[in-house]
Amino acid sequence: MASLYEKIAKNHNHESGPFHTILKSIKQKYRAGMSGDFRVLDLAAGHGEPSSMIAKEFPNAHVTCTDISEDMIALAEASTVYLPNVTVSLADMADLQFESNSFDLITCSYGFMFPEDKNKAISEAHRCLKDGGYLMATTWNKLPFMKFTADIMTEVLGETPPPPPLNPMSLSEPNLFENMLKDNGFQDVQSYTSTYPMIVSSDHELKFKTLTMLVKDKLDEVDGWDKARRAFDALSEKYITVDEDGTCLVDGNTFKLTVCRK
């Protein structure tokens, strides 16, 4: 799972993707730079982004890179080992171990969609942020990648499937995330959207595993792998575009960057 996630996460490095978009927003807010005691908390950082980008752009700041997964933490440690201003730490964003009012900036790329208690995770971010500090977080608005997976599961189950337990689209309803932020004490809440493609492997088997990664347990449970493969083959042309150079893309993936202040 971690290796497949890492392959998907590489897409997020796209110029219009979440990491560069967060970094651009930080540079706009902190044009004068960051002092030596400036502290950044990066939640759900996965393999170490945007922690690495922030640490390289602002070498005087200290970045605490966190994730709830030990596998992801291992990847983050490997990718940030050369950055002296990064500390990697295992952390549950709904139950953070950090002191209140201890960070100047909190970032989170595709993280707030997943905690069971999302309000608790937002409240924890608010608690750890200093007065006047910013939270910058990305959430999915539109994800054809997920629609492809849902259509495969419809063919397997014979009915529209429920959302997966880890649902990337759980905050896609208009204004839902913004209102949750306001309800938990954040102010000056503003959102911006951006779209970028997902590059998937040209290898048929790896492409199939990537598109069914989030429903693997369900396919095991219902012994649905043969049906899933047939559905994948039938639906691929609808969702996957092949560029002139042979690159396979799932296009139209749209996310929202939300910026707010404590």
N, C-alpha and C positions, 0 to 999 in steps of 0.2 A: 504493500500500500504506500509506504513512504517513497519508494523509488518511482512509482507512477505519479504520486503527488508532485514530486520534484520535477518530473517532465512537464506536467501541466503548469507548474509555478514559473517555469522559464518563460512562458508566454506573457506573464505579468510584467516582464522587463521591457515590453513594447513601449515605445516613446509615448503612446497615448494610454498606457496601462496605469495601474494604481500606484506603483512605486515612484515613477517619474512625476506623476500628477501630485502626489503627496509632497515630494521634494520641491516642486515648483511653488506649491502653496506655502511651504515653510520659508523658502527664500523670499517670497513676497512679504511675509509677516515679519521676518527677521533680517531685513536688508542690512542692518548695522552689524550683523554677526551675532555670535553667542559668546558670553564670557566663560571663563574657566570653571565657574561653579554652576553653569547651566546644565540641567539634567533632563534627559529625554527618556521616556518609557515607551517602548514599542511592544504592543500586545499582539499575541497570535502571530508572531513573526515568522513562523514556519522555518524555512531554511536560512533565515537571517536577513530578510528584506522587509521594509526599507531601512532596517538598522544600519547595514553596511553603507548604503548611499548617504545617509544622514551623517554617519561618523566621518566619512571621507570628506564630505562637503563642509562640515563644521568640526574641525579637529580639536577645537578648544572645549567643545561640549562633551559630556559623558552620556553614553547611550546604554540603557539597560534593555537588552534584547530578551524577550520572554516567549514561551509557548507552553501549552499544557502537555504536549507529547514528548516523551523522552527521545523518540526517534528523530523528531524535528529538532530538538535541542542539540543532538549529536551533529546534525547537518549544520546548524547555526554556529556551533563551536568551530567546526572545520572551516566555515566560510569567513569567520571574523577573527580567526586566531592571530592574524597579522595586524589587527587594529587595536592599538593600546587603549583607546578610549571607549571600548565596548566590553560590557560584562554580560554574559549569557546566564539566564536563570530560569529554572522550571517554575511556572506560575499558572494558577487558575485565575482567569480574569474575573470570575465571579466571587473570588475569595483571595484577594491580593495580600501578600505578606508585607507590603511596603507601608511606611509611615504615612499618615495623613499630611496633605499639603507639602509633599516632598519632590514633586516634579514640575518643571516649567512647561513641558509640552508632552502630550501623550498622542501616539499614533497607533493606528490599527488598520491593517489591510485585510479585508474579508474575514473578520473575526467575530463581530457582534451578532452575526446571524446564527451562531452555533450554540451558545450557552443555553441551557434549559430555562434558566431564570435570566432573561435578558435585562430586565430592569435592575437586577442586582449587579450585573456586570457594568452597566452604565453608572450606577450609583458608586461602585468601587472606583471607577475611573475619575468620577467627580471628587471623591474623597481624597484620592492620591494627588490630585492636581492642585497646584498653588493658585491662590486668588489671582485672576487675570490671565491665567495660563490657558493655552488652547488645546482642544481635542480635535484631531483630524482623522477621520475614519472613512473607509470605503465599504460599500455594500452593493450587492448586485441589483440591477433594475430589470435587465433582460438577458437571458442566458440560453441561446439556442442549443448549446451543448447539453443543458439539462433537459430541454424539450425533446431532443433526440433520445436521451435515455428513457424519458417518460413514455415516448411512443413505442420503444422496444418493449418496455414492461407491460404496456397495454396489450400488445400482441401475445406476450407470454401468459398474462393472467386472464385475458378475455374481458377485461374491464379497466377503466381508468385507475391507475394505482394511487395510493396515498403518497404524500411527499415522503422522501427518505428521512430516516431519523436525524441525519445531519443534512439539513435542508438549506442550501445556499440562497434560496429565494424567500426565506422566511421574513425578510424585512423589505420586500420589493413593493408592497402596497404603498401608494403615494402618501407621503407625509407621515407614515407610521414611525419611522426612525426619528425624524425631526421632532415629532410630538413626544416621543419617549424621552429624548434628550431634554426637552423643555420641562417635562414633568419631574425630571431628576435634578433640576437646578441649573442647567446650562442656558446660556443666553446668546444673543446675536447668532442664531443658528442659520447657516446658509448652505445650500447644496448646489453642486455642479455635476453635469454628466459627461461621460467620455466613452467612446466605443473603440474596440480593437479586436483583431481576429485571434482565434486560438489555432495554433499550428498543431496538427496531430500527425503521428507517424505514418509514413507511407507503407510500413509493414502491417499487413492485414490483421494479424493476431494481436499485435501490440495496440493497434488502433481500437480493436474490439474490447480489449481489456481496459483501456483508458475510458472508453465510453460507458462501460458497465461497472466501473470501480465502486461507485456509491451504492450499487444495488447487488453487490456480490453475495452478501449474506442472504438476501431474499431469493436470489437465483439458486443458491445452494439449498435453501429450505424447500422450495417447490420443484427442485430438480428441473429447472427451466433453461438450462444452458443451450440445448439444441434449438429450442424455439427462439431463444434470444439471438443466436447466431443467424438463423434464417431471417429474422426481423431486421437485424443489423444490415445484412446484405441487401435486403429489399429497400431499406430506407436511406442507405448511404448517399445515393445520388441526390436525394432531397436536401440533405444537410451539409454534405462535404463538397467543397469546391476544390478543384485541382488547378493551381496556377500554371503558367507557361513553363516554369522550371520544374514542374512536378511536385511542388509543395502542396500538401493537403491541408485545407483550412476549414474551420467552422467559423463563419463570419457573423458580425452583428452583435457581439457580446458587449452589453452596455452596463456600466457601473455608475454609481453616484459617490462623489466625494462630499462629505459633510464636514463643515468646519464650524466650531462653536467655542465659546469662551466661558470660563467659570467666573 
